[in-house]
Amino acid sequence: MDNILSILVFFPAVAGLLGFWVNKEYIRTYGITVVSIEFLLSLGLWFSFDMTNAGMQFLEFIPLIPEMGISYSLGVDGISLFIIIMTTLMTLIGMASMGETKNIKNMILSLLFLEMTMVGVFVALDAILFYLFWELSLVPMLYIIGAWGGPKRIYASIKFFLYTFTGSLIMLVGMLYVAYIYHGVTGVWSFALSDWYALILPVETQLWLFSAFFIGFAIKVPMFPFHTWIPYAHGQAPTIGSVILAAVLLKMGTYGFIRFSLPMFPDASVMAITPIAVLSLIMIIYTAMIAYAQKDIKQVIAYSSVSHMGIIMLGLFAMNAEGLSGSVFQMLSHGIVSGALFMLVGMLYERRHTKELSEFGGIAAVMPKFAIIFGIMLMASVGLPLTIGFVGEFLVLLGFYQVSPMITILAGTSIILGAVYMLRVMKMTFFGPLDKAENKVLKDLNTRETWSLIPLVAIVIWLGVYPKPVLAPIDNSVKALLIFMDEKAITAEAKEMINVAKSTKEVE
């Protein structure tokens, strides 16, 4: 498996460049073939991954600018492994389910370049390399929203770009300052994460740097109050854009907290637990209420997505293995479920050219396969036991209960609120009288759509019933992260918080 990570990163981009010479008639087949190979390569990572090794594997290192300490450094651990697999899977399924669209060749080539940047973010072990992939991901998504979106697509795409680009610049300032500190301590420049992890920073410095990275990652998540770009982006983006945005791009923010904030600034991370818990609660409850008030199905799913990202953020700052492992698993769950729901809404829109809830009703009678799959994904979204959505949410709440029972109880209302607004969507869309003539002639899922959704249904049930194959390697890497944070922490408060979490896991 030599250079497998480099192949994973650059294969879609190289194929995208070659795709300019592919005839339009064959571009869909070409694109699906490329992303299928990419998915199989990512599965190869899983089969070759040493599940007992909590550290980085498949390491690659090439000095790029040695005098500045900038290198081409790649690797994966149990945390990034499954996020990469989810990325390649959702790109494949999103492209396979995509209906006819204008300039389909440009769309497919944009998706191939976008896949390169997403995979690059999750394998980069050099801060500058990470930042390059992070920023480059904005370009194809900006194009996808702006070229194929709804009536307000230009406004939505510009708002998406300005928000995320501004946060990225602040994060870059933080990165440069960390490199400056490292140079002051060692006399050499380095942007390698392994070198940065070795830095023991004063608490005051940690707080300033944590804030800089926080802004960049929080906007991408998106956390309250930086979330206002997401309803426009989802509302105006084409279906494939919403699928990739919800399934993968939002996870780049939460992944950034795991890869940078927690290991580099353990004391500041512990001090941020309460503020971030409060912001997460607002995300969970406030956006759930907004979701209930929506009249557009896609906007319900969009605000639901923000609400569930609040659960993920809560788990990240539980500072124990249950919360962190549950948070990473919930990233996968949210990516699969929200991506599938956006796909389903897109399929419905292709048939009726409206997303208004009031325009539907009783369509389960004419679209039974669609209704069944939508119902399964809906139940996974609200955390029904034996579905993928239950595992992550349960672990997050279990983990944060050790930190604050009251906040956990309030966060648990997400399950109730989620059931309220999602069952409302189910009722208004699929049940009641079939009294609109346009709905009576709706066609059920075709073969292409059905086979695109079946793998997601299988994953939702499989990992809901038996999550161990995925959860075990995640837990190994999470436990190693907690041990590292404990050893690096300066303040007694931070050591106590992390030690409690670690000892709890060891007792289990």
C-alpha positions in Angstrom: 0.0 0.0 0.0 2.9 2.4 -0.7 1.7 6.0 -1.5 -1.9 4.9 -1.2 -2.8 8.2 0.5 -1.2 10.3 -2.4 -3.2 8.2 -4.9 -6.4 8.8 -2.9 -5.8 12.5 -2.8 -4.7 13.2 -6.4 -6.5 10.4 -8.4 -9.8 12.3 -8.6 -8.0 15.6 -9.7 -5.9 13.9 -12.3 -9.0 12.1 -13.6 -10.8 15.5 -13.6 -8.1 17.0 -15.8 -8.3 14.1 -18.2 -12.1 14.5 -18.1 -11.9 17.7 -20.2 -11.2 15.4 -23.2 -14.1 13.0 -22.5 -17.2 13.4 -24.7 -20.3 14.8 -22.9 -22.2 11.6 -23.7 -19.8 9.5 -21.6 -19.0 11.9 -18.9 -21.5 10.5 -16.4 -20.1 7.0 -16.8 -16.6 8.3 -16.6 -17.2 10.2 -13.4 -19.0 7.3 -11.7 -16.1 5.0 -12.7 -13.6 7.4 -11.2 -15.4 7.9 -7.9 -16.1 4.1 -7.7 -12.3 3.4 -8.0 -11.7 6.1 -5.3 -14.2 4.4 -3.0 -12.6 1.0 -3.5 -9.2 2.5 -2.8 -10.5 3.9 0.5 -11.9 0.5 1.4 -8.4 -0.8 0.8 -7.2 1.5 3.5 -9.7 -0.1 5.9 -8.7 -3.7 5.0 -5.0 -2.8 5.4 -5.4 -0.7 8.6 -3.9 -2.1 11.8 -6.9 -1.9 14.2 -4.7 -2.3 17.2 -2.5 0.7 16.3 -3.9 4.0 17.7 -1.3 6.1 15.9 -0.9 7.4 12.4 -0.5 4.9 9.6 0.3 4.9 5.8 2.7 7.8 6.6 4.2 9.7 3.6 6.7 12.5 4.0 8.4 14.7 1.4 10.2 18.0 2.3 8.7 20.8 0.2 10.3 24.0 1.6 12.8 22.6 4.2 14.1 26.1 5.3 10.5 27.0 6.2 9.6 23.6 7.6 6.8 23.0 5.1 6.4 19.4 4.0 4.2 17.1 2.1 3.1 14.9 5.1 0.2 12.5 5.1 -1.3 9.9 7.4 -4.5 8.5 8.8 -5.6 7.1 12.2 -8.8 5.5 13.4 -10.5 8.9 13.5 -9.8 10.1 10.0 -10.0 6.6 8.4 -13.8 6.3 8.4 -14.3 10.0 7.6 -12.4 9.4 4.4 -14.4 6.3 3.6 -17.6 8.3 4.2 -16.3 11.1 1.9 -15.6 8.7 -1.0 -18.9 6.8 -0.4 -21.1 9.9 -0.4 -19.4 11.4 -3.4 -20.0 8.1 -5.3 -23.6 7.8 -4.2 -24.3 11.5 -4.8 -23.0 11.4 -8.3 -24.7 8.1 -9.1 -28.1 9.4 -8.0 -27.7 12.8 -9.7 -30.4 13.5 -12.3 -30.1 15.3 -15.5 -28.7 18.8 -15.2 -27.3 21.5 -17.4 -23.6 21.5 -18.1 -23.3 18.1 -16.5 -19.7 17.7 -17.6 -18.7 20.8 -15.6 -20.6 19.5 -12.6 -18.9 16.2 -12.6 -15.4 17.6 -13.1 -16.1 20.1 -10.2 -17.1 17.2 -8.0 -13.9 15.3 -8.8 -11.7 18.4 -7.8 -13.9 18.8 -4.7 -13.2 15.2 -3.7 -9.5 15.8 -3.9 -9.6 18.7 -1.5 -11.9 16.9 1.0 -9.7 13.8 1.2 -6.6 16.0 1.4 -8.0 17.8 4.5 -8.4 14.5 6.3 -5.0 13.1 5.5 -2.8 16.2 5.8 -0.3 16.2 8.7 1.3 19.5 7.8 -0.5 22.7 8.8 0.2 24.5 5.5 -0.9 21.5 3.5 -4.0 21.2 5.6 -4.8 24.9 5.0 -4.2 24.6 1.2 -6.7 21.7 0.9 -9.1 23.5 3.3 -9.1 26.7 1.2 -9.2 24.9 -2.2 -12.4 23.1 -1.1 -14.2 26.5 -1.2 -13.6 27.0 -5.0 -15.5 24.0 -6.5 -18.3 24.3 -3.9 -18.6 28.0 -4.7 -18.9 27.1 -8.4 -21.4 24.3 -7.7 -23.8 26.6 -5.7 -23.3 29.6 -8.0 -23.7 27.7 -11.3 -26.4 25.1 -10.5 -28.2 26.6 -7.5 -31.6 28.3 -7.1 -32.8 31.8 -7.8 -30.6 33.3 -5.0 -27.6 31.2 -5.8 -25.2 34.1 -6.3 -26.0 35.6 -2.9 -25.8 32.1 -1.2 -22.5 31.2 -2.8 -20.9 34.6 -2.0 -22.1 34.4 1.6 -20.8 30.9 1.9 -17.4 31.9 0.6 -17.0 35.1 2.6 -18.0 33.5 5.9 -15.7 30.5 5.5 -12.8 32.4 3.9 -12.8 35.0 6.7 -12.7 32.3 9.3 -9.9 30.6 7.4 -7.8 33.8 7.4 -8.1 34.1 11.2 -7.1 30.5 11.5 -4.1 31.1 9.3 -2.9 33.9 11.6 -3.1 31.4 14.4 -1.1 28.8 12.4 1.6 31.3 11.6 1.9 32.3 15.2 2.3 28.7 16.4 5.1 28.3 13.8 6.7 31.5 15.1 6.6 30.2 18.7 8.1 26.9 17.6 10.9 28.8 15.8 11.5 30.8 19.0 11.8 27.6 21.1 13.8 25.4 18.7 15.5 27.9 16.3 13.9 26.2 13.2 10.7 26.6 11.4 8.1 23.8 11.2 4.5 23.3 10.3 4.4 19.6 11.1 1.6 18.7 13.5 3.9 16.3 15.3 6.3 19.1 16.1 3.5 21.4 17.1 2.1 18.8 19.5 5.4 18.8 21.4 5.0 22.5 22.3 4.0 23.2 25.9 2.3 26.6 25.7 1.3 28.9 28.5 -2.4 29.0 29.3 -2.8 32.6 28.1 -1.2 31.8 24.8 -3.3 28.7 24.5 -6.5 30.8 24.9 -5.6 33.3 22.2 -4.6 30.6 19.8 -7.6 28.4 20.6 -9.8 31.5 19.8 -8.1 31.9 16.4 -8.6 28.3 15.5 -12.1 28.2 17.0 -13.4 30.9 14.7 -12.1 29.1 11.6 -13.5 25.7 12.6 -16.8 27.1 14.2 -17.8 28.9 11.0 -17.3 25.6 9.0 -19.3 23.5 11.6 -21.4 25.9 11.6 -21.8 26.9 15.3 -24.1 29.6 16.6 -23.9 32.5 15.9 -21.8 31.8 12.8 -24.5 29.6 11.2 -26.5 32.1 9.1 -24.7 31.1 5.9 -25.9 27.5 6.0 -29.7 27.9 5.3 -28.9 29.9 2.2 -26.2 27.5 1.1 -28.4 24.4 1.5 -31.6 26.2 0.3 -30.0 27.4 -3.0 -27.5 24.6 -3.7 -28.4 21.8 -6.1 -29.0 18.4 -4.5 -25.5 17.1 -4.9 -24.1 20.3 -3.4 -26.3 19.9 -0.3 -25.4 16.2 0.0 -21.6 16.9 0.0 -22.0 20.0 2.1 -23.9 18.2 4.9 -22.1 14.9 4.7 -18.5 16.1 4.4 -17.7 19.8 4.4 -19.3 20.5 7.8 -17.2 17.6 9.3 -14.1 19.5 8.3 -14.8 21.9 11.1 -15.4 19.3 13.8 -12.4 17.3 12.5 -10.2 20.5 12.9 -11.1 20.6 16.6 -9.9 17.0 17.0 -6.7 17.4 15.0 -5.6 20.9 16.1 -7.5 22.4 19.1 -7.7 19.5 21.5 -4.1 18.1 21.3 -2.4 21.5 20.9 -4.4 23.5 23.5 -5.6 21.0 26.2 -5.9 23.6 29.0 -7.8 26.1 26.8 -10.0 23.3 25.6 -11.0 22.4 29.1 -11.6 26.1 30.0 -13.9 26.3 26.9 -16.1 23.4 27.9 -18.9 25.5 29.4 -19.0 28.2 26.7 -19.0 25.7 23.9 -21.6 23.6 25.7 -23.9 26.7 25.9 -23.4 27.4 22.2 -24.0 23.8 21.4 -27.3 23.8 23.4 -28.4 26.9 21.5 -27.6 25.1 18.2 -29.5 22.0 19.4 -32.7 23.7 20.7 -32.9 26.9 18.8 -32.3 25.5 15.3 -34.7 22.6 16.1 -37.4 25.1 16.8 -36.6 26.9 13.6 -36.8 23.6 11.7 -40.3 23.0 13.1 -41.4 26.4 11.7 -40.2 25.8 8.2 -42.6 25.4 5.3 -39.9 24.1 2.9 -38.8 20.4 3.3 -35.2 21.2 2.4 -34.9 23.9 5.0 -36.3 21.6 7.6 -33.4 19.2 6.8 -30.9 22.1 6.7 -31.8 23.3 10.2 -32.0 19.8 11.5 -28.4 19.3 10.2 -27.3 22.3 12.3 -29.1 20.9 15.4 -27.3 17.6 15.0 -23.9 19.3 14.6 -24.6 20.7 18.0 -24.6 17.2 19.5 -21.3 16.5 17.8 -19.7 19.6 19.3 -21.0 18.7 22.7 -19.3 15.3 22.5 -16.0 16.8 21.3 -15.7 18.7 24.5 -16.9 16.0 26.9 -13.2 15.3 27.4 -13.8 11.6 27.8 -13.7 8.5 25.5 -17.4 8.0 25.4 -18.2 11.6 24.3 -15.3 11.9 21.8 -15.9 8.4 20.3 -19.6 9.1 20.1 -18.9 12.5 18.5 -16.7 10.9 15.7 -19.3 8.2 15.2 -22.0 10.8 15.0 -20.1 12.6 12.3 -20.4 9.4 10.2 -24.0 9.0 11.2 -24.9 12.6 10.4 -23.1 12.4 7.1 -24.9 9.2 5.9 -28.4 10.2 7.2 -28.4 13.9 6.3 -26.9 13.2 2.9 -29.6 10.6 2.2 -32.4 13.0 3.3 -31.1 15.7 1.0 -30.9 13.1 -1.8 -34.5 12.1 -1.2 -35.7 15.7 -1.1 -33.9 16.3 -4.4 -35.6 13.3 -6.0 -39.0 14.6 -4.9 -38.2 18.1 -6.2 -37.2 16.6 -9.6 -40.8 15.2 -9.8 -42.8 18.1 -8.5 -40.5 21.1 -8.8 -41.5 22.3 -5.4 -40.3 21.7 -1.8 -43.3 23.3 0.0 -44.8 21.0 2.5 -48.3 22.3 1.7 -48.0 21.0 -1.8 -47.8 17.3 -0.7 -49.9 14.9 1.3 -50.8 11.2 0.9 -47.9 10.5 -1.5 -47.1 7.2 0.3 -49.9 5.7 -1.7 -48.1 6.4 -5.0 -44.5 6.3 -3.9 -44.3 3.5 -1.4 -40.6 2.7 -1.9 -39.7 6.3 -1.5 -41.9 6.6 1.7 -40.3 3.5 3.3 -36.7 4.7 2.7 -37.5 8.3 3.8 -39.1 6.8 6.9 -36.0 4.8 7.7 -33.7 7.8 7.3 -36.1 9.9 9.3 -36.0 7.4 12.2 -32.2 7.3 12.1 -32.2 11.1 12.2 -34.2 11.2 15.4 -32.0 8.5 17.0 -34.3 5.5 17.0 -32.5 2.5 18.7 -31.0 0.0 16.2 -30.3 2.7 13.7 -27.0 4.5 13.2 -28.3 7.7 14.7 -28.9 6.2 18.1 -25.3 5.0 18.7 -23.5 8.3 18.4 -26.1 10.4 20.2 -26.3 7.9 23.1 -22.5 7.9 23.5 -22.3 11.7 23.3 -25.0 12.1 26.0 -23.4 9.4 28.1 -20.0 11.1 27.9 -21.2 14.6 28.6 -23.3 13.4 31.5 -20.0 12.9 33.4 -19.3 16.6 32.8 -22.8 18.2 33.5 -26.0 16.2 34.0 -28.1 19.3 33.6 -26.6 20.3 30.2 -27.0 16.7 29.1 -30.7 16.6 30.0 -31.3 19.8 28.1 -29.3 18.4 25.1 -31.3 15.3 25.3 -34.4 17.3 24.2 -32.9 17.2 20.7 -34.3 13.7 20.5 -37.8 14.9 21.4 -37.6 18.0 19.3 -36.2 16.1 16.3 -39.0 13.6 16.5 -41.5 16.5 16.6 -40.4 18.3 13.4 -39.4 15.2 11.5 -42.6 13.4 12.1 -44.5 16.5 11.1 -42.7 16.4 7.8 -43.5 12.7 7.5 -47.2 13.3 8.2 -47.6 16.3 5.9 -45.8 14.7 3.0 -46.8 11.1 3.0 -50.1 10.7 4.9 -53.5 12.3 4.7 -55.7 12.7 1.6 -54.0 12.5 -1.8 -56.0 15.5 -3.0 -53.6 17.2 -5.5 -53.8 16.0 -9.1 -50.0 16.5 -9.6 -49.3 14.1 -6.7 -51.5 11.4 -8.0 -49.2 10.8 -11.0 -45.9 10.9 -9.2 -43.6 8.0 -10.1 -41.9 6.0 -7.4 -38.1 5.5 -7.2 -36.6 4.3 -10.4 -33.8 1.6 -10.6 -30.9 4.1 -10.5 -32.4 6.0 -7.5 -33.2 2.8 -5.6 -29.8 1.3 -6.0 -28.2 4.6 -4.9 -30.2 4.6 -1.6 -30.1 0.9 -0.7 -26.4 1.0 0.4 -27.2 3.9 2.7 -30.2 2.0 4.2 -28.0 -1.0 4.8 -25.3 1.1 6.5 -27.9 2.8 8.7 -29.2 -0.5 10.0 -25.9 -2.4 10.1 -24.0 0.2 12.1 -27.1 0.7 14.3 -27.2 -3.0 15.2 -23.4 -3.7 15.2 -21.2 -0.6 15.4 -18.1 -2.3 16.8 -16.1 -2.6 13.5 -16.2 1.1 13.1 -16.3 2.2 16.8 -13.4 0.1 18.0 -10.6 1.7 15.9 -12.2 5.2 16.6 -12.1 4.5 20.3 -8.4 3.4 20.2 -7.3 6.7 18.6 -9.6 8.7 20.9 -8.1 7.1 23.9 -4.6 7.8 22.7 -5.6 11.5 22.2 -7.0 11.7 25.7 -3.8 10.2 27.2 -1.7 12.7 25.2 -3.8 15.6 26.4 -3.5 14.5 30.0 0.3 14.3 29.7 0.5 17.7 28.0 -2.0 19.7 30.2 -0.5 22.3 32.6 -3.3 23.2 34.9 -4.7 20.9 37.6 -8.2 21.5 36.4 -7.4 20.2 32.9 -5.5 17.2 34.3 -8.4 16.4 36.6 -11.0 16.6 33.8 -9.0 14.4 31.4 -7.9 12.0 34.1 -11.5 11.4 35.2 -12.4 10.6 31.6 -9.5 8.3 31.2 -9.9 6.4 34.4 -13.6 5.9 33.6 -12.7 4.3 30.3 -10.1 2.1 32.0 -12.6 0.9 34.5 -15.0 -0.1 31.7 
